[in-house]
Amino acid sequence: MKIAIASGKGGTGKSTVAANLAYVLSRSRDVVLVDCDVEEPNLHLFFPAAAVDVPVTTPVPAIDPARCTFCGECGKFCRFGALSVLKDSVLVFPELCHSCGGCVLVCPQGAVREVPRTVGRVACSRPLPRLTLVSGVLNEGEVQAPAVIRAAKMLGEGHPLAVYDAAPGIACPVIETLEGSDACVLVTESTPFGLHDLSLAAEVVEKLGIPAGVVINRSDGEDAPTVAFCREHDLPVLMTIPFSREIAAVQNRGGLICRDLPGWEERFAGLVRKVSP
């Protein structure tokens, strides 16, 4: 069972839901929690523990000057500007490369080969007896978030139960995270922006054919438009978390509301039953 936690916008409390859900799951079974928000991973703040790092590399082009005739075919092919062919040299900009391998295929002289380049890392830890945390970390300035997400998910393979914490939004990193998921929990807030971005995220999971439900976070009791949207789009409201200074205080110190506040372990256990039969 692979459960993705996603949101159309940042700041909705997606990581909070992922952390608490994984904690409750780990009380009765083995679970791997994968932080796929590789540009801003933060689940280690909820589960501090010593970690082992594994580097993530992607292939980038290297030019053999003995073979290159500066024909320009590689530069013409690259849509990301990672190769620029001059009169007597080829400039390679590895930070722009998306590792498609096309430059190797189109070179008529076989002058282009690929070499590995480190773009990030995956940190693995065991903060609880039945919880494994895998955190993808993209190097600053890099664009290859999907590669790091794939590596993080790969290290989580083999576990019978996985929780994926996606990046906010609906761009490529989110699609990469959702790929292969059995269910998705969409975390939103009852604001105009929250509802707008929930509609975008809901469209994505529908296109991908992933069953989804909604958690309304920081509810001020004015949830009618969000509930109406969910009803219209056949999205069950799985849980509502109220706007609360007490809850905010627990989260701000890196705590888990299901562990530190009475009644919340039972509520998240109810969420578990709805998404993980």
Buried (B, 14 or more C-beta within 10 A) or exposed (E): BBBBBBBBBEEBBBBBBBBBBBBBBBBEBEBBBBBBBBBEBBBBEBBEEEBEEBEBBBBBBBBEEEEBEBBEBBBEBBEEEBBBBEEEEBEBBBBBBBBBEBBBEBBEEEBBBBEEBEBBBBBBBBBBEEBBBBBBBBBEEBBBBBBBBBBBBBBBEEBEBBBBBBBBBBEEBBBBBBBBBEBBBBBBBBBEEBBEBBEEBBEBBBEBEBBBBBBBBBBEEEBEEBBEBBEEBEBEBBBBBEEBEEBEEBBEEEBBBBBBBEEBBEBBBEBBEEBBE
